[in-house]
Amino acid sequence: MRPFDPRLLRTAPAARRPVTVLAVVGVLQGLATIGLAVALTALVVAVVEGMPVGPSALWLAGLFGARAALAWVAERVAAWAGLEVTAELRERLLARWLASPAEDRPDPDRAVTLAAQGAASVEPYVARFLPALVAGVVVPVLALATLLWVDWVSALIVALTLPLLPFFAALIGTATRAETERRWAALSSLSGHFLDVMRGLPTLVGYGRAERQVDVIGEVSQQHRRATMSTLRLAFTSSAALELLASISVAIVAVTVGLRLTHGSMTLQAGLLAILLAPEAYWPIRRVGAEFHAAADGAEAIDGILAELAEPDDSSRRVRTWPLGQPRPHSPGGGAPDEVGVRLVRAAYTYPGADAPALTSVSLDAGPGLTAVTGPSGVGKSTLLELAAGLRTPTAGTVRAGRAHLVTQRPFLPAGTLRDALTLGNGADDQALWDALRLVGLEGFVAGLSRALGTPLGDDGFGLSAGQRARVALARAALSTAPVLLVDEPTAHLDEDAAALVHDVLVELGERRTVLAVTHRPELVERADRHVVLTHEGAEVLR
């Protein structure tokens, strides 16, 4: 069984207050449990011996009410703690990835699993396992201390058998951890493969390979199912083992108490209180074991999330973080945020795990105006733009650039309204949005929609054609205040008329910004102020 990791509180400061409240409530619940056993014993003894039952009944009713109130408070605080920790961990995780170069971010399948299912699975760990852990520490100690005062024989039995529960729970927890890691690996594989299939589905359908992926996803799903069932079998087996061990221990206490009551060597009050307190010493530890299995995914996810958020201790890694929303230096030499151009000096880049560099010794100096970048496929044109945008760190040479806005071949459009897609990263009003749409030739189309700028879009701009998505992304770039605009194949999905309109937009934006455009269109190359041809040996400036 894995104990509570204090790094969680250091990483998510918002969790400190609710976790502290949970600890206090857990102690109070333990005291209420012991008091309830004492009050119930007093009431039964009063009934048997014909004594007044009023005071004992009042104490019993009050303690029942106090325990119910404490349980309600614990549930509310646990839910609050779970939401606070989940939200803060996910926010910090995304901020860390956004502030890190692309080569130092995890694989997409692992990133999706951690940020989605991983962060969500932390909630039951905090909301259920941590309260159970507090009770598992407090209540057995209180119960054992009370038993020692009431009946030292029963206390000795409990003291000898109680350590067996956490011992076996730790052994079972070790096996559970291995099973959970295997299940998380299967889940990551399933998530990553399904994500890749969904992204490439149009291509798979076009080449008639979509049906093959049904069998592949089915096989990966079966691997995840088998790993999940193996974990569940282990969880049920461990719960049964702990229940059996606790039941035998309580039975030993009950038998010894019964024998002494029969021989008259023990009072009814002491015997009844011992029988009531013995299960309370074992039950919290059994609950910890059960809740741990329910929150095993959260424990595994916390390890992964904290590993991602931990400061790198290896100086050879290229992880460097910057405050979210602040300008990022693009090279060891840095780049002033007020620069308006892009300059690469013998810049090279090799993807992690690749044998050959994607970009080799490129020197480029692009100032205000339109610079067209051409070259054969696979020569590193998109990598060049990502280096200029600061998304990647060069493995050699330097890159200096001002604050940049990058428009990729597949621009991101969030699920929401068309207004949300245009104002992502921008603070423009509706009039500025209409001006930008007019600039890219979408004003009439959007005005004809029933809800205009309020038209809802699905994930990745679902509801718009590929060409419309590209022009919406270009309109968003026109709204940006970044002095450097980087565009990758802006006319890939456009017809001739729409492509000519986009060329006009890029030329106009180049009059007041630095525009670096990767293109295969000779029409755009002819209108550019500079033409750079990228090759595997470097970059050649034609004009």
C-alpha positions as CSV (number, residue, x, y, z in Angstrom):
1,M,0.0,0.0,0.0
2,R,1.3,3.4,-1.0
3,P,1.3,6.1,1.8
4,F,0.3,9.7,1.2
5,D,2.8,11.6,-0.8
6,P,3.6,15.0,0.8
7,R,4.8,16.3,-2.6
8,L,1.1,16.6,-3.5
9,L,0.6,19.4,-1.0
10,R,3.8,21.2,-2.2
11,T,2.7,20.9,-5.8
12,A,-1.0,21.8,-5.2
13,P,-1.0,24.4,-2.4
14,A,-4.8,24.7,-2.7
15,A,-5.1,21.3,-1.2
16,R,-3.4,22.2,2.1
17,R,-6.4,23.8,3.8
18,P,-9.0,21.1,2.9
19,V,-6.5,18.3,3.7
20,T,-5.9,19.9,7.1
21,V,-9.6,20.2,7.7
22,L,-10.0,16.5,6.8
23,A,-7.3,15.6,9.3
24,V,-9.0,17.5,12.1
25,V,-12.4,16.0,11.2
26,G,-10.9,12.5,11.2
27,V,-9.6,13.0,14.7
28,L,-13.0,14.2,15.9
29,Q,-14.7,11.3,14.2
30,G,-12.4,8.9,16.0
31,L,-13.2,10.5,19.4
32,A,-16.9,10.4,18.5
33,T,-16.6,6.7,17.7
34,I,-15.0,5.8,21.0
35,G,-17.5,8.0,22.9
36,L,-20.4,6.3,21.0
37,A,-19.2,2.8,22.1
38,V,-18.9,4.0,25.7
39,A,-22.4,5.6,25.7
40,L,-24.0,2.5,24.1
41,T,-22.3,0.2,26.7
42,A,-23.6,2.5,29.5
43,L,-27.1,2.4,28.1
44,V,-27.2,-1.4,27.8
45,V,-25.7,-1.9,31.3
46,A,-28.3,0.5,32.7
47,V,-31.1,-1.4,31.1
48,V,-29.8,-4.8,32.3
49,E,-29.2,-3.5,35.9
50,G,-32.5,-1.6,36.1
51,M,-30.8,1.8,36.5
52,P,-32.1,5.1,34.9
53,V,-31.4,5.2,31.2
54,G,-32.1,8.9,30.6
55,P,-28.6,10.3,30.8
56,S,-27.1,7.5,28.8
57,A,-29.7,7.8,26.1
58,L,-29.1,11.5,25.9
59,W,-25.4,11.0,25.5
60,L,-26.0,8.3,22.9
61,A,-28.4,10.5,20.9
62,G,-26.0,13.5,21.1
63,L,-23.0,11.4,19.9
64,F,-25.0,9.9,17.1
65,G,-25.9,13.4,16.0
66,A,-22.3,14.6,16.3
67,R,-21.0,11.6,14.3
68,A,-23.6,12.2,11.6
69,A,-22.6,15.9,11.4
70,L,-18.9,15.1,11.3
71,A,-19.6,12.6,8.5
72,W,-21.5,15.2,6.5
73,V,-18.7,17.7,7.0
74,A,-16.1,15.1,6.0
75,E,-18.0,14.3,2.8
76,R,-18.3,18.0,1.8
77,V,-14.7,18.8,2.6
78,A,-13.5,15.6,0.8
79,A,-15.5,16.6,-2.4
80,W,-14.1,20.2,-2.1
81,A,-10.5,18.8,-1.7
82,G,-10.9,16.5,-4.7
83,L,-12.1,19.3,-7.0
84,E,-9.4,21.7,-5.8
85,V,-6.5,19.3,-6.3
86,T,-7.7,18.0,-9.6
87,A,-8.2,21.5,-11.1
88,E,-4.8,22.8,-9.8
89,L,-2.9,19.7,-10.9
90,R,-4.4,19.9,-14.4
91,E,-3.8,23.6,-14.7
92,R,-0.2,23.3,-13.6
93,L,0.4,20.4,-15.8
94,L,-0.8,22.2,-18.9
95,A,1.1,25.3,-18.0
96,R,4.3,23.3,-17.6
97,W,3.9,21.7,-21.0
98,L,3.0,25.1,-22.7
99,A,6.1,26.6,-21.1
100,S,8.4,23.8,-22.3
101,P,9.9,23.2,-25.7
102,A,8.0,20.6,-27.8
103,E,10.8,18.1,-27.6
104,D,10.6,18.0,-23.8
105,R,6.9,17.4,-23.7
106,P,5.6,13.8,-23.3
107,D,4.2,11.8,-26.1
108,P,0.6,12.7,-27.1
109,D,-0.8,9.5,-25.8
110,R,0.8,9.9,-22.4
111,A,-0.1,13.6,-22.3
112,V,-3.8,13.0,-23.1
113,T,-4.0,10.2,-20.5
114,L,-2.4,12.3,-17.7
115,A,-4.3,15.5,-18.4
116,A,-7.7,13.8,-18.9
117,Q,-8.1,10.5,-17.1
118,G,-5.1,10.9,-14.9
119,A,-6.1,14.3,-13.4
120,A,-9.7,13.1,-13.0
121,S,-8.6,9.9,-11.2
122,V,-6.8,12.0,-8.6
123,E,-10.2,13.2,-7.2
124,P,-11.2,9.8,-5.6
125,Y,-7.7,9.5,-4.2
126,V,-8.0,12.8,-2.4
127,A,-11.7,12.7,-1.6
128,R,-11.9,9.1,-0.4
129,F,-8.5,7.5,0.2
130,L,-7.0,10.4,2.2
131,P,-10.0,10.6,4.7
132,A,-9.8,6.8,5.1
133,L,-6.0,7.1,5.7
134,V,-6.6,9.7,8.4
135,A,-9.2,7.5,10.1
136,G,-6.8,4.5,9.7
137,V,-4.2,6.3,11.7
138,V,-6.3,7.9,14.4
139,V,-9.1,5.5,15.2
140,P,-7.1,2.3,15.9
141,V,-4.8,4.2,18.3
142,L,-7.7,5.6,20.2
143,A,-9.5,2.2,20.3
144,L,-6.4,0.4,21.4
145,A,-5.7,3.0,24.2
146,T,-9.3,2.7,25.4
147,L,-9.1,-1.1,25.3
148,L,-5.9,-1.0,27.4
149,W,-7.8,1.0,30.0
150,V,-10.9,-1.3,29.9
151,D,-9.4,-4.8,29.4
152,W,-5.6,-5.4,29.0
153,V,-6.2,-8.9,27.7
154,S,-8.3,-7.7,24.7
155,A,-5.9,-4.9,24.2
156,L,-3.0,-7.4,24.0
157,I,-4.9,-9.5,21.4
158,V,-5.6,-6.5,19.3
159,A,-2.1,-5.1,19.6
160,L,-0.7,-8.5,18.4
161,T,-3.0,-9.0,15.5
162,L,-3.6,-5.4,14.3
163,P,-0.1,-5.0,12.6
164,L,-0.9,-8.0,10.4
165,L,-3.5,-6.0,8.5
166,P,-1.2,-3.2,7.2
167,F,1.5,-5.8,6.6
168,F,-0.6,-7.8,4.3
169,A,-2.1,-4.7,2.8
170,A,1.4,-3.5,1.9
171,L,2.2,-6.8,0.3
172,I,-1.0,-6.7,-1.7
173,G,-0.5,-3.1,-2.6
174,T,2.9,-3.9,-4.2
175,A,1.2,-6.3,-6.5
176,T,-1.6,-3.9,-7.1
177,R,0.8,-1.2,-8.1
178,A,2.4,-3.4,-10.8
179,E,-1.1,-4.3,-12.1
180,T,-2.1,-0.7,-12.1
181,E,1.0,0.4,-14.0
182,R,0.3,-2.3,-16.6
183,R,-3.3,-1.1,-17.0
184,W,-2.2,2.5,-17.3
185,A,0.3,1.5,-20.0
186,A,-2.6,-0.3,-21.9
187,L,-4.8,2.8,-21.4
188,S,-2.1,5.1,-22.8
189,S,-1.6,2.8,-25.8
190,L,-5.4,2.7,-26.4
191,S,-5.8,6.5,-26.1
192,G,-2.8,7.3,-28.3
193,H,-3.8,4.8,-31.0
194,F,-7.4,6.0,-31.0
195,L,-6.3,9.6,-31.2
196,D,-4.0,8.8,-34.2
197,V,-6.8,6.9,-35.9
198,M,-9.3,9.8,-35.5
199,R,-6.9,12.3,-36.8
200,G,-6.0,10.2,-39.8
201,L,-9.5,8.8,-40.5
202,P,-10.0,10.8,-43.7
203,T,-6.8,9.5,-45.1
204,L,-7.5,6.0,-44.0
205,V,-11.0,6.1,-45.6
206,G,-9.5,7.5,-48.8
207,Y,-7.0,4.6,-49.1
208,G,-9.5,2.0,-47.9
209,R,-7.7,1.1,-44.7
210,A,-10.3,2.3,-42.2
211,E,-11.8,-1.2,-41.6
212,R,-8.3,-2.6,-40.7
213,Q,-8.2,-0.1,-37.8
214,V,-11.4,-1.6,-36.3
215,D,-9.5,-4.8,-35.6
216,V,-6.5,-3.0,-34.3
217,I,-8.5,-0.8,-31.9
218,G,-10.4,-3.9,-30.8
219,E,-7.2,-5.8,-29.9
220,V,-5.8,-2.8,-28.0
221,S,-9.2,-2.5,-26.2
222,Q,-9.0,-6.2,-25.2
223,Q,-5.5,-5.6,-23.8
224,H,-6.9,-2.8,-21.6
225,R,-9.9,-5.0,-20.6
226,R,-7.7,-7.9,-19.6
227,A,-5.4,-5.6,-17.5
228,T,-8.5,-4.0,-15.8
229,M,-10.0,-7.4,-15.0
230,S,-6.7,-8.6,-13.6
231,T,-6.5,-5.5,-11.3
232,L,-10.1,-6.0,-10.2
233,R,-9.5,-9.7,-9.3
234,L,-6.5,-8.7,-7.2
235,A,-8.6,-6.0,-5.5
236,F,-11.4,-8.4,-4.6
237,T,-9.0,-11.0,-3.4
238,S,-7.1,-8.5,-1.2
239,S,-10.3,-7.2,0.3
240,A,-11.5,-10.7,1.1
241,A,-8.1,-11.5,2.8
242,L,-8.2,-8.4,5.0
243,E,-11.9,-9.0,5.9
244,L,-11.1,-12.6,6.9
245,L,-8.1,-11.6,9.0
246,A,-10.0,-8.9,10.8
247,S,-13.0,-11.2,11.4
248,I,-10.8,-13.9,12.9
249,S,-9.1,-11.3,15.2
250,V,-12.4,-9.9,16.4
251,A,-13.7,-13.4,17.0
252,I,-10.7,-14.2,19.2
253,V,-11.4,-11.1,21.3
254,A,-15.1,-12.1,21.5
255,V,-14.3,-15.7,22.6
256,T,-11.9,-14.6,25.3
257,V,-14.4,-12.0,26.6
258,G,-17.3,-14.6,26.5
259,L,-15.3,-17.1,28.5
260,R,-14.3,-14.6,31.2
261,L,-17.9,-13.4,31.4
262,T,-19.0,-17.0,31.9
263,H,-16.6,-17.5,34.7
264,G,-17.4,-14.2,36.3
265,S,-13.9,-12.8,36.1
266,M,-15.0,-9.8,34.0
267,T,-17.8,-7.3,34.4
268,L,-20.6,-6.9,31.7
269,Q,-19.6,-3.3,31.1
270,A,-16.0,-4.0,30.4
271,G,-16.8,-7.1,28.3
272,L,-19.4,-5.3,26.2
273,L,-17.1,-2.3,25.6
274,A,-14.2,-4.5,24.6
275,I,-16.5,-6.3,22.0
276,L,-17.7,-2.9,20.6
277,L,-14.2,-1.4,20.5
278,A,-12.3,-4.3,18.9
279,P,-14.0,-4.0,15.4
280,E,-13.4,-0.3,15.5
281,A,-9.7,-0.9,15.7
282,Y,-9.7,-3.1,12.5
283,W,-12.4,-1.5,10.4
284,P,-10.5,1.8,9.5
285,I,-7.5,-0.2,8.2
286,R,-9.9,-2.5,6.2
287,R,-11.4,0.7,4.7
288,V,-8.0,2.1,3.8
289,G,-7.3,-1.1,1.9
290,A,-10.6,-0.9,0.0
291,E,-10.3,2.8,-0.8
292,F,-6.8,2.3,-1.9
293,H,-7.9,-0.1,-4.6
294,A,-10.6,2.3,-5.6
295,A,-8.1,5.1,-5.8
296,A,-5.1,3.1,-7.3
297,D,-5.5,4.9,-10.6
298,G,-5.2,8.2,-8.8
299,A,-2.0,7.1,-6.9
300,E,-0.5,6.0,-10.2
301,A,-1.6,9.3,-11.9
302,I,-0.1,11.4,-9.1
303,D,3.3,9.7,-9.6
304,G,3.2,10.6,-13.3
305,I,1.9,14.1,-12.8
306,L,4.4,14.9,-10.1
307,A,7.2,13.5,-12.3
308,E,6.1,15.9,-15.1
309,L,6.0,18.9,-12.7
310,A,9.3,18.1,-10.9
311,E,12.2,20.4,-11.6
312,P,14.7,18.6,-13.9
313,D,17.8,17.3,-12.0
314,D,19.7,16.4,-15.1
315,S,21.6,19.3,-16.6
316,S,21.8,17.6,-19.9
317,R,18.1,17.9,-20.4
318,R,16.9,20.9,-22.4
319,V,13.9,21.7,-20.2
320,R,13.6,25.4,-19.6
321,T,10.4,27.0,-18.3
322,W,9.0,30.5,-18.5
323,P,6.1,32.1,-16.8
324,L,2.9,31.4,-18.7
325,G,2.0,34.3,-21.0
326,Q,5.5,35.8,-20.9
327,P,7.9,36.1,-23.9
328,R,10.2,33.1,-24.3
329,P,13.8,33.3,-25.3
330,H,14.3,31.2,-28.5
331,S,17.9,30.2,-27.9
332,P,20.7,30.2,-25.4
333,G,21.5,33.7,-26.7
334,G,17.9,34.8,-26.2
335,G,15.8,37.1,-28.2
336,A,14.3,40.4,-27.3
337,P,10.5,40.4,-27.1
338,D,10.3,43.7,-29.0
339,E,12.2,42.4,-32.0
340,V,10.3,42.5,-35.3
341,G,12.3,40.1,-37.3
342,V,13.5,36.5,-37.4
343,R,17.2,35.6,-37.5
344,L,18.7,32.1,-37.6
345,V,22.5,31.6,-37.4
346,R,23.6,28.1,-38.4
347,A,20.5,26.7,-36.7
348,A,20.0,23.0,-36.7
349,Y,17.5,20.7,-35.1
350,T,17.3,16.9,-34.6
351,Y,14.0,15.3,-33.3
352,P,14.4,13.2,-30.1
353,G,15.3,9.7,-31.1
354,A,16.0,10.6,-34.8
355,D,19.3,9.6,-36.4
356,A,19.4,12.4,-39.0
357,P,18.8,16.1,-38.3
358,A,15.5,17.6,-39.6
359,L,17.2,20.9,-40.2
360,T,20.9,21.5,-40.9
361,S,22.9,24.7,-40.5
362,V,20.2,27.2,-41.6
363,S,21.1,30.9,-41.6
364,L,18.3,33.3,-42.3
365,D,17.6,37.0,-41.7
366,A,14.0,38.0,-42.3
367,G,12.9,41.5,-41.4
368,P,9.6,43.3,-42.0
369,G,7.9,42.3,-45.2
370,L,6.9,39.0,-46.7
371,T,9.5,36.3,-46.9
372,A,8.5,33.1,-48.9
373,V,10.2,29.9,-47.9
374,T,10.1,27.0,-50.4
375,G,11.8,23.7,-50.7
376,P,11.1,20.0,-51.2
377,S,8.9,18.1,-48.8
378,G,10.7,16.8,-45.7
379,V,13.4,19.4,-45.8
380,G,12.3,21.0,-42.5
381,K,10.2,23.9,-43.5
382,S,7.6,23.4,-40.7
383,T,10.4,22.7,-38.2
384,L,11.9,26.1,-39.2
385,L,8.7,27.9,-38.3
386,E,8.4,26.0,-35.0
387,L,12.0,27.1,-34.1
388,A,11.1,30.7,-35.0
389,A,8.0,30.5,-32.9
390,G,10.0,29.2,-29.9
391,L,8.1,25.9,-29.8
392,R,11.4,24.0,-30.2
393,T,14.9,24.6,-29.0
394,P,17.7,24.4,-31.7
395,T,20.2,21.6,-31.1
396,A,22.9,23.8,-32.6
397,G,23.2,27.5,-33.6
398,T,20.9,30.3,-32.4
399,V,17.4,31.6,-33.2
400,R,16.3,35.1,-32.4
401,A,12.8,36.3,-33.0
402,G,10.2,38.7,-31.7
403,R,6.9,37.7,-30.3
404,A,5.3,35.4,-33.0
405,H,1.9,34.1,-34.1
406,L,2.1,30.7,-35.8
407,V,-0.5,29.4,-38.2
408,T,0.1,25.7,-38.8
409,Q,-1.2,23.5,-41.6
410,R,-3.8,22.2,-39.2
411,P,-4.7,25.3,-37.1
412,F,-6.4,24.7,-33.7
413,L,-10.0,25.9,-33.4
414,P,-11.5,25.3,-29.9
415,A,-14.9,23.9,-29.3
416,G,-17.2,26.8,-28.7
417,T,-18.5,29.7,-30.8
418,L,-16.9,31.3,-33.9
419,R,-16.3,34.3,-31.8
420,D,-14.3,32.1,-29.3
421,A,-12.2,30.8,-32.2
422,L,-11.3,34.3,-33.4
423,T,-10.6,35.8,-30.0
424,L,-8.4,33.0,-28.8
425,G,-5.3,34.9,-27.7
426,N,-6.8,38.2,-28.8
427,G,-8.9,40.8,-27.0
428,A,-10.7,42.2,-30.0
429,D,-14.2,43.5,-30.1
430,D,-16.9,42.5,-32.5
431,Q,-16.1,45.3,-35.0
432,A,-12.5,44.1,-35.2
433,L,-13.7,40.6,-35.8
434,W,-15.9,41.6,-38.7
435,D,-13.0,43.6,-40.2
436,A,-10.8,40.5,-40.0
437,L,-13.4,38.3,-41.5
438,R,-13.9,40.8,-44.3
439,L,-10.1,40.8,-44.9
440,V,-10.1,37.0,-45.5
441,G,-13.4,37.0,-47.5
442,L,-15.6,35.3,-44.8
443,E,-17.7,38.2,-43.8
444,G,-20.6,37.3,-46.1
445,F,-20.5,33.6,-45.1
446,V,-20.5,34.4,-41.4
447,A,-23.2,37.1,-41.7
448,G,-25.4,34.5,-43.5
449,L,-25.3,32.1,-40.5
450,S,-28.3,32.1,-38.2
451,R,-26.2,33.1,-35.2
452,A,-23.3,34.9,-37.0
453,L,-20.4,35.2,-34.6
454,G,-22.3,33.1,-32.0
455,T,-22.4,30.1,-34.3
456,P,-21.2,27.0,-32.4
457,L,-18.3,25.0,-33.6
458,G,-17.4,21.5,-32.7
459,D,-13.9,20.1,-31.8
460,D,-11.2,21.2,-34.2
461,G,-13.6,23.6,-36.0
462,F,-16.2,20.9,-36.9
463,G,-18.9,22.5,-39.0
464,L,-16.5,24.4,-41.2
465,S,-14.7,23.2,-44.3
466,A,-10.9,22.8,-44.3
467,G,-10.5,26.0,-46.4
468,Q,-12.8,28.0,-44.1
469,R,-10.9,26.8,-41.0
470,A,-7.7,28.0,-42.7
471,R,-9.1,31.4,-43.3
472,V,-10.5,31.7,-39.8
473,A,-7.0,30.9,-38.5
474,L,-5.6,33.6,-40.8
475,A,-8.2,36.1,-39.6
476,R,-7.2,35.3,-36.0
477,A,-3.6,35.9,-37.0
478,A,-4.5,39.3,-38.5
479,L,-6.1,40.2,-35.1
480,S,-2.9,39.3,-33.3
481,T,-0.6,42.1,-32.1
482,A,2.5,39.9,-32.5
483,P,5.1,41.6,-34.8
484,V,6.1,38.3,-36.4
485,L,3.6,36.1,-38.3
486,L,4.5,32.6,-39.3
487,V,2.3,30.7,-41.7
488,D,2.6,27.2,-43.0
489,E,1.0,26.4,-46.4
490,P,-1.8,28.9,-45.9
491,T,-3.5,28.0,-49.2
492,A,-3.2,24.2,-49.0
493,H,-7.0,23.7,-48.9
494,L,-8.2,26.7,-51.0
495,D,-9.3,27.1,-54.6
496,E,-7.6,29.6,-56.9
497,D,-9.8,32.6,-56.1
498,A,-9.6,32.0,-52.3
499,A,-5.8,31.5,-52.6
500,A,-5.4,34.8,-54.4
501,L,-7.3,36.5,-51.7
502,V,-5.1,35.0,-49.0
503,H,-2.0,36.1,-51.0
504,D,-3.3,39.6,-50.9
505,V,-3.8,39.4,-47.1
506,L,-0.3,38.2,-46.5
507,V,1.2,40.9,-48.7
508,E,-0.9,43.5,-46.8
509,L,0.2,42.1,-43.4
510,G,3.8,42.1,-44.6
511,E,3.6,45.9,-45.0
512,R,3.5,46.3,-41.2
513,R,4.9,43.0,-39.9
514,T,7.5,40.3,-40.5
515,V,5.6,37.6,-42.4
516,L,7.4,34.3,-42.9
517,A,5.3,32.0,-45.2
518,V,6.1,28.4,-46.2
519,T,4.5,27.8,-49.6
520,H,4.5,25.8,-52.8
521,R,2.6,28.5,-54.7
522,P,4.7,30.3,-57.3
523,E,2.2,33.2,-57.3
524,L,3.0,33.9,-53.6
525,V,6.7,33.6,-54.2
526,E,6.5,36.2,-57.0
527,R,4.8,38.7,-54.7
528,A,7.2,38.1,-51.8
529,D,9.9,40.6,-50.8
530,R,12.3,37.8,-50.2
531,H,12.6,34.2,-51.4
532,V,14.4,31.6,-49.4
533,V,14.9,28.1,-50.7
534,L,15.5,25.5,-48.0
535,T,17.6,22.4,-48.8
536,H,19.1,19.6,-46.8
537,E,22.4,21.5,-46.7
538,G,21.0,24.8,-45.5
539,A,19.1,27.8,-46.8
540,E,19.7,29.7,-50.1
541,V,18.4,33.3,-50.4
542,L,17.4,34.0,-54.0
543,R,16.4,37.6,-53.4
